[in-house]
Amino acid sequence: VVFRGVPYAASPTGEKRWRPPQPVPSWSGVRDAVAFGAIAPQDISAERLAKRGLTMSEDCLTLNIWTPAADDQRRPVLVFLHGG
């Protein structure tokens, strides 16, 4: 089971740019977590991204979560944040 594009902080755009991260605004109902979030801006061609179905944006503070099953079992968690 995969949950894609789950936000872990509010969008760091506009007046929030270069500021400490803010909590994610709450949402109502079920969040559709089937699409990967945008990747952080970097030196890569937009054409290469489009071929992979990816987008680039400063609004990129999301997680992709893989789990062997969607049940009530407690499971260990590994979080990997690359150095950029």
C-alpha positions as CSV (number, residue, x, y, z in Angstrom):
1,V,0.0,0.0,0.0
2,V,1.4,3.4,-0.9
3,F,0.2,6.9,0.3
4,R,1.7,9.5,-2.1
5,G,2.0,13.3,-1.7
6,V,1.1,13.5,2.0
7,P,2.0,17.0,3.1
8,Y,4.1,17.4,6.3
9,A,4.2,21.2,6.3
10,A,2.3,24.1,4.7
11,S,3.2,25.2,1.3
12,P,6.4,27.4,1.6
13,T,5.4,29.8,-1.1
14,G,4.5,33.5,-1.3
15,E,5.0,35.2,2.1
16,K,6.0,31.9,3.7
17,R,9.1,31.6,1.4
18,W,12.4,31.4,3.4
19,R,10.4,31.2,6.7
20,P,10.3,28.3,9.2
21,P,7.8,25.6,8.2
22,Q,4.2,26.0,9.3
23,P,1.7,23.2,10.2
24,V,-0.4,21.8,7.4
25,P,-3.9,23.3,7.3
26,S,-6.5,20.7,8.2
27,W,-8.8,19.2,5.6
28,S,-12.2,17.6,5.8
29,G,-13.1,14.2,4.5
30,V,-10.6,11.7,3.1
31,R,-7.5,13.0,1.5
32,D,-6.7,11.4,-1.9
33,A,-3.1,10.2,-1.6
34,V,-2.6,8.6,-5.0
35,A,-0.4,11.1,-6.8
36,F,3.2,11.9,-6.0
37,G,3.8,15.5,-4.9
38,A,6.0,17.9,-6.8
39,I,9.8,17.6,-6.4
40,A,11.9,20.5,-5.2
41,P,13.3,22.8,-7.9
42,Q,16.6,21.6,-9.3
43,D,18.7,21.6,-12.5
44,I,16.8,19.0,-14.5
45,S,14.9,19.5,-17.8
46,A,11.1,19.9,-17.6
47,E,10.9,17.5,-20.5
48,R,12.6,14.7,-18.5
49,L,10.2,15.3,-15.6
50,A,7.2,15.3,-17.9
51,K,8.2,11.9,-19.3
52,R,8.2,10.5,-15.8
53,G,4.9,12.2,-14.9
54,L,6.6,14.5,-12.3
55,T,6.4,18.2,-11.7
56,M,8.7,20.6,-10.0
57,S,7.6,23.3,-7.5
58,E,8.6,25.1,-4.3
59,D,5.4,23.5,-2.9
60,C,7.1,20.2,-2.4
61,L,6.9,19.4,1.3
62,T,5.2,16.0,1.0
63,L,5.9,12.4,2.0
64,N,5.4,9.2,0.1
65,I,4.7,6.4,2.5
66,W,5.0,2.7,1.7
67,T,3.5,0.0,4.1
68,P,3.1,-3.7,3.6
69,A,-0.6,-3.5,4.6
70,A,-3.3,-1.0,5.6
71,D,-4.4,-2.5,8.9
72,D,-4.2,-1.5,12.6
73,Q,-0.9,-3.2,13.2
74,R,1.9,-1.1,14.7
75,R,4.9,-1.0,12.4
76,P,8.4,0.4,12.6
77,V,8.9,3.6,10.6
78,L,12.0,4.8,8.7
79,V,12.2,8.4,7.6
80,F,14.9,9.3,5.1
81,L,15.6,13.0,4.2
82,H,18.2,13.3,1.5
83,G,20.9,16.0,1.8
84,G,19.8,17.8,-1.4
